[in-house]
């Protein structure tokens, strides 16, 4: 399974993997991650 980018829609934390975390490690909100395009994720990181 290809890895994808996910962005927390609460705090903007970016996760790269097969699925978004159930609970955001940064803000603690559950099910806050949404699929994001690569460019969108890199922009959120600030690259
Ligand atoms: Zn978060």
mmCIF file of the protein (N, C-alpha, C, O) and its ligand, coordinates in Angstrom:
data_MODEL
# 
_entry.id   MODEL 
# 
loop_
_entity.id 
_entity.type 
_entity.pdbx_number_of_molecules 
1 polymer     1 
2 non-polymer 1 
# 
_entity_poly.entity_id                      1 
_entity_poly.type                           'polypeptide(L)' 
_entity_poly.nstd_linkage                   no 
_entity_poly.nstd_monomer                   no 
_entity_poly.pdbx_seq_one_letter_code       
;(UNK)(UNK)(UNK)(UNK)(UNK)(UNK)(UNK)(UNK)(UNK)(UNK)(UNK)(UNK)(UNK)(UNK)(UNK)(UNK)
(UNK)(UNK)(UNK)(UNK)(UNK)(UNK)(UNK)(UNK)(UNK)(UNK)(UNK)(UNK)(UNK)(UNK)(UNK)(UNK)
(UNK)(UNK)(UNK)(UNK)(UNK)(UNK)(UNK)(UNK)(UNK)(UNK)(UNK)(UNK)(UNK)(UNK)(UNK)
;
_entity_poly.pdbx_seq_one_letter_code_can   XXXXXXXXXXXXXXXXXXXXXXXXXXXXXXXXXXXXXXXXXXXXXXX 
_entity_poly.pdbx_strand_id                 A 
# 
loop_
_entity_poly_seq.entity_id 
_entity_poly_seq.num 
_entity_poly_seq.mon_id 
_entity_poly_seq.hetero 
1 1  UNK n 
1 2  UNK n 
1 3  UNK n 
1 4  UNK n 
1 5  UNK n 
1 6  UNK n 
1 7  UNK n 
1 8  UNK n 
1 9  UNK n 
1 10 UNK n 
1 11 UNK n 
1 12 UNK n 
1 13 UNK n 
1 14 UNK n 
1 15 UNK n 
1 16 UNK n 
1 17 UNK n 
1 18 UNK n 
1 19 UNK n 
1 20 UNK n 
1 21 UNK n 
1 22 UNK n 
1 23 UNK n 
1 24 UNK n 
1 25 UNK n 
1 26 UNK n 
1 27 UNK n 
1 28 UNK n 
1 29 UNK n 
1 30 UNK n 
1 31 UNK n 
1 32 UNK n 
1 33 UNK n 
1 34 UNK n 
1 35 UNK n 
1 36 UNK n 
1 37 UNK n 
1 38 UNK n 
1 39 UNK n 
1 40 UNK n 
1 41 UNK n 
1 42 UNK n 
1 43 UNK n 
1 44 UNK n 
1 45 UNK n 
1 46 UNK n 
1 47 UNK n 
# 
loop_
_struct_asym.id 
_struct_asym.entity_id 
A 1 
B 2 
# 
loop_
_chem_comp.id 
_chem_comp.type 
_chem_comp.mon_nstd_flag 
UNK 'L-peptide linking' . 
ZN  non-polymer         . 
# 
_pdbx_entity_nonpoly.entity_id   2 
_pdbx_entity_nonpoly.name        ? 
_pdbx_entity_nonpoly.comp_id     ZN 
# 
_pdbx_nonpoly_scheme.asym_id         B 
_pdbx_nonpoly_scheme.entity_id       2 
_pdbx_nonpoly_scheme.mon_id          ZN 
_pdbx_nonpoly_scheme.ndb_seq_num     1 
_pdbx_nonpoly_scheme.pdb_seq_num     101 
_pdbx_nonpoly_scheme.auth_seq_num    101 
_pdbx_nonpoly_scheme.pdb_mon_id      ZN 
_pdbx_nonpoly_scheme.auth_mon_id     ZN 
_pdbx_nonpoly_scheme.pdb_strand_id   A 
_pdbx_nonpoly_scheme.pdb_ins_code    . 
# 
loop_
_atom_site.group_PDB 
_atom_site.id 
_atom_site.type_symbol 
_atom_site.label_atom_id 
_atom_site.label_alt_id 
_atom_site.label_comp_id 
_atom_site.label_asym_id 
_atom_site.label_entity_id 
_atom_site.label_seq_id 
_atom_site.pdbx_PDB_ins_code 
_atom_site.Cartn_x 
_atom_site.Cartn_y 
_atom_site.Cartn_z 
_atom_site.occupancy 
_atom_site.B_iso_or_equiv 
_atom_site.pdbx_formal_charge 
_atom_site.auth_seq_id 
_atom_site.auth_comp_id 
_atom_site.auth_asym_id 
_atom_site.auth_atom_id 
_atom_site.pdbx_PDB_model_num 
ATOM   1   N  N  . UNK A 1 1  ? 0.852   -1.200 0.000  1.00 0.00 ? 1   UNK A N  1 
ATOM   2   C  CA . UNK A 1 1  ? 0.000   0.000  0.000  1.00 0.00 ? 1   UNK A CA 1 
ATOM   3   C  C  . UNK A 1 1  ? 0.884   1.246  0.000  1.00 0.00 ? 1   UNK A C  1 
ATOM   4   O  O  . UNK A 1 1  ? 1.789   1.375  0.825  1.00 0.00 ? 1   UNK A O  1 
ATOM   5   N  N  . UNK A 1 2  ? 0.621   2.135  -0.906 1.00 0.00 ? 2   UNK A N  1 
ATOM   6   C  CA . UNK A 1 2  ? 1.426   3.351  -1.017 1.00 0.00 ? 2   UNK A CA 1 
ATOM   7   C  C  . UNK A 1 2  ? 1.179   4.288  0.160  1.00 0.00 ? 2   UNK A C  1 
ATOM   8   O  O  . UNK A 1 2  ? 0.066   4.403  0.672  1.00 0.00 ? 2   UNK A O  1 
ATOM   9   N  N  . UNK A 1 3  ? 2.249   4.949  0.566  1.00 0.00 ? 3   UNK A N  1 
ATOM   10  C  CA . UNK A 1 3  ? 2.088   5.909  1.650  1.00 0.00 ? 3   UNK A CA 1 
ATOM   11  C  C  . UNK A 1 3  ? 1.525   7.217  1.114  1.00 0.00 ? 3   UNK A C  1 
ATOM   12  O  O  . UNK A 1 3  ? 1.768   7.613  -0.025 1.00 0.00 ? 3   UNK A O  1 
ATOM   13  N  N  . UNK A 1 4  ? 0.772   7.861  1.974  1.00 0.00 ? 4   UNK A N  1 
ATOM   14  C  CA . UNK A 1 4  ? 0.110   9.102  1.576  1.00 0.00 ? 4   UNK A CA 1 
ATOM   15  C  C  . UNK A 1 4  ? 0.309   10.159 2.662  1.00 0.00 ? 4   UNK A C  1 
ATOM   16  O  O  . UNK A 1 4  ? 0.721   9.863  3.784  1.00 0.00 ? 4   UNK A O  1 
ATOM   17  N  N  . UNK A 1 5  ? 0.004   11.383 2.291  1.00 0.00 ? 5   UNK A N  1 
ATOM   18  C  CA . UNK A 1 5  ? 0.088   12.468 3.254  1.00 0.00 ? 5   UNK A CA 1 
ATOM   19  C  C  . UNK A 1 5  ? -1.279  12.699 3.892  1.00 0.00 ? 5   UNK A C  1 
ATOM   20  O  O  . UNK A 1 5  ? -2.322  12.603 3.245  1.00 0.00 ? 5   UNK A O  1 
ATOM   21  N  N  . UNK A 1 6  ? -1.231  13.006 5.190  1.00 0.00 ? 6   UNK A N  1 
ATOM   22  C  CA . UNK A 1 6  ? -2.449  13.348 5.914  1.00 0.00 ? 6   UNK A CA 1 
ATOM   23  C  C  . UNK A 1 6  ? -2.159  14.612 6.709  1.00 0.00 ? 6   UNK A C  1 
ATOM   24  O  O  . UNK A 1 6  ? -1.058  14.790 7.231  1.00 0.00 ? 6   UNK A O  1 
ATOM   25  N  N  . UNK A 1 7  ? -3.159  15.492 6.798  1.00 0.00 ? 7   UNK A N  1 
ATOM   26  C  CA . UNK A 1 7  ? -2.993  16.720 7.569  1.00 0.00 ? 7   UNK A CA 1 
ATOM   27  C  C  . UNK A 1 7  ? -4.103  16.806 8.613  1.00 0.00 ? 7   UNK A C  1 
ATOM   28  O  O  . UNK A 1 7  ? -5.277  16.607 8.302  1.00 0.00 ? 7   UNK A O  1 
ATOM   29  N  N  . UNK A 1 8  ? -3.720  17.104 9.853  1.00 0.00 ? 8   UNK A N  1 
ATOM   30  C  CA . UNK A 1 8  ? -4.704  17.307 10.918 1.00 0.00 ? 8   UNK A CA 1 
ATOM   31  C  C  . UNK A 1 8  ? -5.451  18.588 10.620 1.00 0.00 ? 8   UNK A C  1 
ATOM   32  O  O  . UNK A 1 8  ? -4.841  19.647 10.474 1.00 0.00 ? 8   UNK A O  1 
ATOM   33  N  N  . UNK A 1 9  ? -6.770  18.501 10.529 1.00 0.00 ? 9   UNK A N  1 
ATOM   34  C  CA . UNK A 1 9  ? -7.534  19.703 10.194 1.00 0.00 ? 9   UNK A CA 1 
ATOM   35  C  C  . UNK A 1 9  ? -7.765  20.592 11.404 1.00 0.00 ? 9   UNK A C  1 
ATOM   36  O  O  . UNK A 1 9  ? -8.428  21.623 11.298 1.00 0.00 ? 9   UNK A O  1 
ATOM   37  N  N  . UNK A 1 10 ? -7.222  20.202 12.560 1.00 0.00 ? 10  UNK A N  1 
ATOM   38  C  CA . UNK A 1 10 ? -7.347  21.028 13.759 1.00 0.00 ? 10  UNK A CA 1 
ATOM   39  C  C  . UNK A 1 10 ? -6.085  21.877 13.963 1.00 0.00 ? 10  UNK A C  1 
ATOM   40  O  O  . UNK A 1 10 ? -6.168  23.093 14.129 1.00 0.00 ? 10  UNK A O  1 
ATOM   41  N  N  . UNK A 1 11 ? -4.899  21.215 13.947 1.00 0.00 ? 11  UNK A N  1 
ATOM   42  C  CA . UNK A 1 11 ? -3.664  21.946 14.242 1.00 0.00 ? 11  UNK A CA 1 
ATOM   43  C  C  . UNK A 1 11 ? -2.715  22.027 13.037 1.00 0.00 ? 11  UNK A C  1 
ATOM   44  O  O  . UNK A 1 11 ? -1.705  22.729 13.093 1.00 0.00 ? 11  UNK A O  1 
ATOM   45  N  N  . UNK A 1 12 ? -3.037  21.307 11.945 1.00 0.00 ? 12  UNK A N  1 
ATOM   46  C  CA . UNK A 1 12 ? -2.199  21.386 10.757 1.00 0.00 ? 12  UNK A CA 1 
ATOM   47  C  C  . UNK A 1 12 ? -1.001  20.466 10.772 1.00 0.00 ? 12  UNK A C  1 
ATOM   48  O  O  . UNK A 1 12 ? -0.129  20.574 9.910  1.00 0.00 ? 12  UNK A O  1 
ATOM   49  N  N  . UNK A 1 13 ? -0.939  19.554 11.744 1.00 0.00 ? 13  UNK A N  1 
ATOM   50  C  CA . UNK A 1 13 ? 0.167   18.605 11.825 1.00 0.00 ? 13  UNK A CA 1 
ATOM   51  C  C  . UNK A 1 13 ? 0.131   17.677 10.611 1.00 0.00 ? 13  UNK A C  1 
ATOM   52  O  O  . UNK A 1 13 ? -0.937  17.220 10.203 1.00 0.00 ? 13  UNK A O  1 
ATOM   53  N  N  . UNK A 1 14 ? 1.294   17.404 10.042 1.00 0.00 ? 14  UNK A N  1 
ATOM   54  C  CA . UNK A 1 14 ? 1.366   16.562 8.845  1.00 0.00 ? 14  UNK A CA 1 
ATOM   55  C  C  . UNK A 1 14 ? 1.866   15.165 9.212  1.00 0.00 ? 14  UNK A C  1 
ATOM   56  O  O  . UNK A 1 14 ? 2.839   15.009 9.950  1.00 0.00 ? 14  UNK A O  1 
ATOM   57  N  N  . UNK A 1 15 ? 1.175   14.151 8.678  1.00 0.00 ? 15  UNK A N  1 
ATOM   58  C  CA . UNK A 1 15 ? 1.574   12.762 8.896  1.00 0.00 ? 15  UNK A CA 1 
ATOM   59  C  C  . UNK A 1 15 ? 1.760   12.095 7.544  1.00 0.00 ? 15  UNK A C  1 
ATOM   60  O  O  . UNK A 1 15 ? 0.972   12.309 6.623  1.00 0.00 ? 15  UNK A O  1 
ATOM   61  N  N  . UNK A 1 16 ? 2.825   11.271 7.430  1.00 0.00 ? 16  UNK A N  1 
ATOM   62  C  CA . UNK A 1 16 ? 3.076   10.553 6.189  1.00 0.00 ? 16  UNK A CA 1 
ATOM   63  C  C  . UNK A 1 16 ? 3.058   9.065  6.488  1.00 0.00 ? 16  UNK A C  1 
ATOM   64  O  O  . UNK A 1 16 ? 3.882   8.571  7.258  1.00 0.00 ? 16  UNK A O  1 
ATOM   65  N  N  . UNK A 1 17 ? 2.115   8.345  5.880  1.00 0.00 ? 17  UNK A N  1 
ATOM   66  C  CA . UNK A 1 17 ? 2.018   6.915  6.135  1.00 0.00 ? 17  UNK A CA 1 
ATOM   67  C  C  . UNK A 1 17 ? 0.865   6.310  5.366  1.00 0.00 ? 17  UNK A C  1 
ATOM   68  O  O  . UNK A 1 17 ? 0.296   6.940  4.475  1.00 0.00 ? 17  UNK A O  1 
ATOM   69  N  N  . UNK A 1 18 ? 0.525   5.073  5.719  1.00 0.00 ? 18  UNK A N  1 
ATOM   70  C  CA . UNK A 1 18 ? -0.540  4.381  5.008  1.00 0.00 ? 18  UNK A CA 1 
ATOM   71  C  C  . UNK A 1 18 ? -1.921  4.860  5.435  1.00 0.00 ? 18  UNK A C  1 
ATOM   72  O  O  . UNK A 1 18 ? -2.887  4.748  4.680  1.00 0.00 ? 18  UNK A O  1 
ATOM   73  N  N  . UNK A 1 19 ? -2.008  5.395  6.654  1.00 0.00 ? 19  UNK A N  1 
ATOM   74  C  CA . UNK A 1 19 ? -3.281  5.912  7.151  1.00 0.00 ? 19  UNK A CA 1 
ATOM   75  C  C  . UNK A 1 19 ? -3.012  7.007  8.168  1.00 0.00 ? 19  UNK A C  1 
ATOM   76  O  O  . UNK A 1 19 ? -1.944  7.046  8.779  1.00 0.00 ? 19  UNK A O  1 
ATOM   77  N  N  . UNK A 1 20 ? -3.972  7.888  8.350  1.00 0.00 ? 20  UNK A N  1 
ATOM   78  C  CA . UNK A 1 20 ? -3.816  8.941  9.342  1.00 0.00 ? 20  UNK A CA 1 
ATOM   79  C  C  . UNK A 1 20 ? -3.928  8.357  10.743 1.00 0.00 ? 20  UNK A C  1 
ATOM   80  O  O  . UNK A 1 20 ? -4.646  7.378  10.946 1.00 0.00 ? 20  UNK A O  1 
ATOM   81  N  N  . UNK A 1 21 ? -3.228  8.946  11.716 1.00 0.00 ? 21  UNK A N  1 
ATOM   82  C  CA . UNK A 1 21 ? -3.327  8.467  13.097 1.00 0.00 ? 21  UNK A CA 1 
ATOM   83  C  C  . UNK A 1 21 ? -4.753  8.600  13.615 1.00 0.00 ? 21  UNK A C  1 
ATOM   84  O  O  . UNK A 1 21 ? -5.476  9.521  13.235 1.00 0.00 ? 21  UNK A O  1 
ATOM   85  N  N  . UNK A 1 22 ? -5.154  7.673  14.488 1.00 0.00 ? 22  UNK A N  1 
ATOM   86  C  CA . UNK A 1 22 ? -6.497  7.771  15.067 1.00 0.00 ? 22  UNK A CA 1 
ATOM   87  C  C  . UNK A 1 22 ? -6.596  9.013  15.948 1.00 0.00 ? 22  UNK A C  1 
ATOM   88  O  O  . UNK A 1 22 ? -7.629  9.679  16.010 1.00 0.00 ? 22  UNK A O  1 
ATOM   89  N  N  . UNK A 1 23 ? -5.480  9.302  16.631 1.00 0.00 ? 23  UNK A N  1 
ATOM   90  C  CA . UNK A 1 23 ? -5.469  10.473 17.499 1.00 0.00 ? 23  UNK A CA 1 
ATOM   91  C  C  . UNK A 1 23 ? -4.253  11.318 17.152 1.00 0.00 ? 23  UNK A C  1 
ATOM   92  O  O  . UNK A 1 23 ? -3.141  10.797 17.062 1.00 0.00 ? 23  UNK A O  1 
ATOM   93  N  N  . UNK A 1 24 ? -4.452  12.596 16.960 1.00 0.00 ? 24  UNK A N  1 
ATOM   94  C  CA . UNK A 1 24 ? -3.348  13.476 16.614 1.00 0.00 ? 24  UNK A CA 1 
ATOM   95  C  C  . UNK A 1 24 ? -2.375  13.582 17.789 1.00 0.00 ? 24  UNK A C  1 
ATOM   96  O  O  . UNK A 1 24 ? -2.791  13.920 18.897 1.00 0.00 ? 24  UNK A O  1 
ATOM   97  N  N  . UNK A 1 25 ? -1.083  13.299 17.567 1.00 0.00 ? 25  UNK A N  1 
ATOM   98  C  CA . UNK A 1 25 ? -0.097  13.364 18.644 1.00 0.00 ? 25  UNK A CA 1 
ATOM   99  C  C  . UNK A 1 25 ? 0.188   14.788 19.101 1.00 0.00 ? 25  UNK A C  1 
ATOM   100 O  O  . UNK A 1 25 ? 0.738   14.998 20.182 1.00 0.00 ? 25  UNK A O  1 
ATOM   101 N  N  . UNK A 1 26 ? -0.182  15.757 18.285 1.00 0.00 ? 26  UNK A N  1 
ATOM   102 C  CA . UNK A 1 26 ? 0.098   17.153 18.619 1.00 0.00 ? 26  UNK A CA 1 
ATOM   103 C  C  . UNK A 1 26 ? -1.046  17.809 19.398 1.00 0.00 ? 26  UNK A C  1 
ATOM   104 O  O  . UNK A 1 26 ? -0.814  18.426 20.438 1.00 0.00 ? 26  UNK A O  1 
ATOM   105 N  N  . UNK A 1 27 ? -2.273  17.677 18.901 1.00 0.00 ? 27  UNK A N  1 
ATOM   106 C  CA . UNK A 1 27 ? -3.392  18.355 19.557 1.00 0.00 ? 27  UNK A CA 1 
ATOM   107 C  C  . UNK A 1 27 ? -4.329  17.396 20.277 1.00 0.00 ? 27  UNK A C  1 
ATOM   108 O  O  . UNK A 1 27 ? -5.196  17.837 21.031 1.00 0.00 ? 27  UNK A O  1 
ATOM   109 N  N  . UNK A 1 28 ? -4.171  16.077 20.058 1.00 0.00 ? 28  UNK A N  1 
ATOM   110 C  CA . UNK A 1 28 ? -4.945  15.096 20.797 1.00 0.00 ? 28  UNK A CA 1 
ATOM   111 C  C  . UNK A 1 28 ? -6.355  14.854 20.299 1.00 0.00 ? 28  UNK A C  1 
ATOM   112 O  O  . UNK A 1 28 ? -7.110  14.104 20.917 1.00 0.00 ? 28  UNK A O  1 
ATOM   113 N  N  . UNK A 1 29 ? -6.723  15.483 19.180 1.00 0.00 ? 29  UNK A N  1 
ATOM   114 C  CA . UNK A 1 29 ? -8.072  15.303 18.641 1.00 0.00 ? 29  UNK A CA 1 
ATOM   115 C  C  . UNK A 1 29 ? -8.136  13.995 17.840 1.00 0.00 ? 29  UNK A C  1 
ATOM   116 O  O  . UNK A 1 29 ? -7.221  13.683 17.079 1.00 0.00 ? 29  UNK A O  1 
ATOM   117 N  N  . UNK A 1 30 ? -9.212  13.245 18.016 1.00 0.00 ? 30  UNK A N  1 
ATOM   118 C  CA . UNK A 1 30 ? -9.371  11.983 17.306 1.00 0.00 ? 30  UNK A CA 1 
ATOM   119 C  C  . UNK A 1 30 ? -9.994  12.198 15.933 1.00 0.00 ? 30  UNK A C  1 
ATOM   120 O  O  . UNK A 1 30 ? -10.827 13.082 15.732 1.00 0.00 ? 30  UNK A O  1 
ATOM   121 N  N  . UNK A 1 31 ? -9.561  11.359 14.995 1.00 0.00 ? 31  UNK A N  1 
ATOM   122 C  CA . UNK A 1 31 ? -10.114 11.382 13.631 1.00 0.00 ? 31  UNK A CA 1 
ATOM   123 C  C  . UNK A 1 31 ? -10.074 12.763 12.989 1.00 0.00 ? 31  UNK A C  1 
ATOM   124 O  O  . UNK A 1 31 ? -11.005 13.156 12.287 1.00 0.00 ? 31  UNK A O  1 
ATOM   125 N  N  . UNK A 1 32 ? -8.992  13.494 13.233 1.00 0.00 ? 32  UNK A N  1 
ATOM   126 C  CA . UNK A 1 32 ? -8.883  14.848 12.701 1.00 0.00 ? 32  UNK A CA 1 
ATOM   127 C  C  . UNK A 1 32 ? -8.100  14.892 11.387 1.00 0.00 ? 32  UNK A C  1 
ATOM   128 O  O  . UNK A 1 32 ? -8.038  15.930 10.729 1.00 0.00 ? 32  UNK A O  1 
ATOM   129 N  N  . UNK A 1 33 ? -7.500  13.754 11.012 1.00 0.00 ? 33  UNK A N  1 
ATOM   130 C  CA . UNK A 1 33 ? -6.655  13.749 9.819  1.00 0.00 ? 33  UNK A CA 1 
ATOM   131 C  C  . UNK A 1 33 ? -7.442  13.561 8.537  1.00 0.00 ? 33  UNK A C  1 
ATOM   132 O  O  . UNK A 1 33 ? -8.358  12.742 8.459  1.00 0.00 ? 33  UNK A O  1 
ATOM   133 N  N  . UNK A 1 34 ? -7.062  14.338 7.533  1.00 0.00 ? 34  UNK A N  1 
ATOM   134 C  CA . UNK A 1 34 ? -7.668  14.212 6.217  1.00 0.00 ? 34  UNK A CA 1 
ATOM   135 C  C  . UNK A 1 34 ? -6.566  13.998 5.190  1.00 0.00 ? 34  UNK A C  1 
ATOM   136 O  O  . UNK A 1 34 ? -5.447  14.485 5.350  1.00 0.00 ? 34  UNK A O  1 
ATOM   137 N  N  . UNK A 1 35 ? -6.900  13.261 4.131  1.00 0.00 ? 35  UNK A N  1 
ATOM   138 C  CA . UNK A 1 35 ? -5.955  13.049 3.043  1.00 0.00 ? 35  UNK A CA 1 
ATOM   139 C  C  . UNK A 1 35 ? -5.529  14.395 2.459  1.00 0.00 ? 35  UNK A C  1 
ATOM   140 O  O  . UNK A 1 35 ? -6.345  15.307 2.326  1.00 0.00 ? 35  UNK A O  1 
ATOM   141 N  N  . UNK A 1 36 ? -4.271  14.512 2.120  1.00 0.00 ? 36  UNK A N  1 
ATOM   142 C  CA . UNK A 1 36 ? -3.795  15.739 1.509  1.00 0.00 ? 36  UNK A CA 1 
ATOM   143 C  C  . UNK A 1 36 ? -2.911  15.395 0.320  1.00 0.00 ? 36  UNK A C  1 
ATOM   144 O  O  . UNK A 1 36 ? -2.251  14.356 0.307  1.00 0.00 ? 36  UNK A O  1 
ATOM   145 N  N  . UNK A 1 37 ? -2.903  16.255 -0.657 1.00 0.00 ? 37  UNK A N  1 
ATOM   146 C  CA . UNK A 1 37 ? -1.991  16.057 -1.784 1.00 0.00 ? 37  UNK A CA 1 
ATOM   147 C  C  . UNK A 1 37 ? -0.576  16.371 -1.322 1.00 0.00 ? 37  UNK A C  1 
ATOM   148 O  O  . UNK A 1 37 ? -0.372  17.097 -0.349 1.00 0.00 ? 37  UNK A O  1 
ATOM   149 N  N  . UNK A 1 38 ? 0.401   15.812 -2.034 1.00 0.00 ? 38  UNK A N  1 
ATOM   150 C  CA . UNK A 1 38 ? 1.794   16.002 -1.663 1.00 0.00 ? 38  UNK A CA 1 
ATOM   151 C  C  . UNK A 1 38 ? 2.172   17.491 -1.575 1.00 0.00 ? 38  UNK A C  1 
ATOM   152 O  O  . UNK A 1 38 ? 2.794   17.920 -0.603 1.00 0.00 ? 38  UNK A O  1 
ATOM   153 N  N  . UNK A 1 39 ? 1.803   18.253 -2.570 1.00 0.00 ? 39  UNK A N  1 
ATOM   154 C  CA . UNK A 1 39 ? 2.144   19.674 -2.576 1.00 0.00 ? 39  UNK A CA 1 
ATOM   155 C  C  . UNK A 1 39 ? 1.528   20.405 -1.391 1.00 0.00 ? 39  UNK A C  1 
ATOM   156 O  O  . UNK A 1 39 ? 2.142   21.282 -0.784 1.00 0.00 ? 39  UNK A O  1 
ATOM   157 N  N  . UNK A 1 40 ? 0.299   20.017 -1.084 1.00 0.00 ? 40  UNK A N  1 
ATOM   158 C  CA . UNK A 1 40 ? -0.404  20.646 0.026  1.00 0.00 ? 40  UNK A CA 1 
ATOM   159 C  C  . UNK A 1 40 ? 0.295   20.342 1.350  1.00 0.00 ? 40  UNK A C  1 
ATOM   160 O  O  . UNK A 1 40 ? 0.432   21.211 2.211  1.00 0.00 ? 40  UNK A O  1 
ATOM   161 N  N  . UNK A 1 41 ? 0.734   19.095 1.493  1.00 0.00 ? 41  UNK A N  1 
ATOM   162 C  CA . UNK A 1 41 ? 1.425   18.688 2.718  1.00 0.00 ? 41  UNK A CA 1 
ATOM   163 C  C  . UNK A 1 41 ? 2.771   19.390 2.855  1.00 0.00 ? 41  UNK A C  1 
ATOM   164 O  O  . UNK A 1 41 ? 3.121   19.858 3.938  1.00 0.00 ? 41  UNK A O  1 
ATOM   165 N  N  . UNK A 1 42 ? 3.529   19.467 1.759  1.00 0.00 ? 42  UNK A N  1 
ATOM   166 C  CA . UNK A 1 42 ? 4.829   20.127 1.803  1.00 0.00 ? 42  UNK A CA 1 
ATOM   167 C  C  . UNK A 1 42 ? 4.679   21.609 2.134  1.00 0.00 ? 42  UNK A C  1 
ATOM   168 O  O  . UNK A 1 42 ? 5.510   22.191 2.832  1.00 0.00 ? 42  UNK A O  1 
ATOM   169 N  N  . UNK A 1 43 ? 3.621   22.201 1.629  1.00 0.00 ? 43  UNK A N  1 
ATOM   170 C  CA . UNK A 1 43 ? 3.370   23.617 1.918  1.00 0.00 ? 43  UNK A CA 1 
ATOM   171 C  C  . UNK A 1 43 ? 3.058   23.806 3.401  1.00 0.00 ? 43  UNK A C  1 
ATOM   172 O  O  . UNK A 1 43 ? 3.482   24.783 4.019  1.00 0.00 ? 43  UNK A O  1 
ATOM   173 N  N  . UNK A 1 44 ? 2.310   22.853 3.962  1.00 0.00 ? 44  UNK A N  1 
ATOM   174 C  CA . UNK A 1 44 ? 1.953   22.928 5.374  1.00 0.00 ? 44  UNK A CA 1 
ATOM   175 C  C  . UNK A 1 44 ? 3.195   22.774 6.255  1.00 0.00 ? 44  UNK A C  1 
ATOM   176 O  O  . UNK A 1 44 ? 3.293   23.407 7.307  1.00 0.00 ? 44  UNK A O  1 
ATOM   177 N  N  . UNK A 1 45 ? 4.142   21.934 5.828  1.00 0.00 ? 45  UNK A N  1 
ATOM   178 C  CA . UNK A 1 45 ? 5.382   21.740 6.576  1.00 0.00 ? 45  UNK A CA 1 
ATOM   179 C  C  . UNK A 1 45 ? 6.265   22.972 6.469  1.00 0.00 ? 45  UNK A C  1 
ATOM   180 O  O  . UNK A 1 45 ? 7.006   23.314 7.391  1.00 0.00 ? 45  UNK A O  1 
ATOM   181 N  N  . UNK A 1 46 ? 6.165   23.632 5.315  1.00 0.00 ? 46  UNK A N  1 
ATOM   182 C  CA . UNK A 1 46 ? 6.965   24.827 5.118  1.00 0.00 ? 46  UNK A CA 1 
ATOM   183 C  C  . UNK A 1 46 ? 8.203   24.566 4.273  1.00 0.00 ? 46  UNK A C  1 
ATOM   184 O  O  . UNK A 1 46 ? 9.168   25.329 4.329  1.00 0.00 ? 46  UNK A O  1 
ATOM   185 N  N  . UNK A 1 47 ? 8.179   23.489 3.491  1.00 0.00 ? 47  UNK A N  1 
ATOM   186 C  CA . UNK A 1 47 ? 9.315   23.158 2.614  1.00 0.00 ? 47  UNK A CA 1 
ATOM   187 C  C  . UNK A 1 47 ? 9.278   24.045 1.372  1.00 0.00 ? 47  UNK A C  1 
ATOM   188 O  O  . UNK A 1 47 ? 10.144  23.930 0.505  1.00 0.00 ? 47  UNK A O  1 
HETATM 189 ZN ZN . ZN  B 2 .  ? -3.789  17.983 15.448 1.00 0.00 ? 101 ZN  A ZN 1 
# 
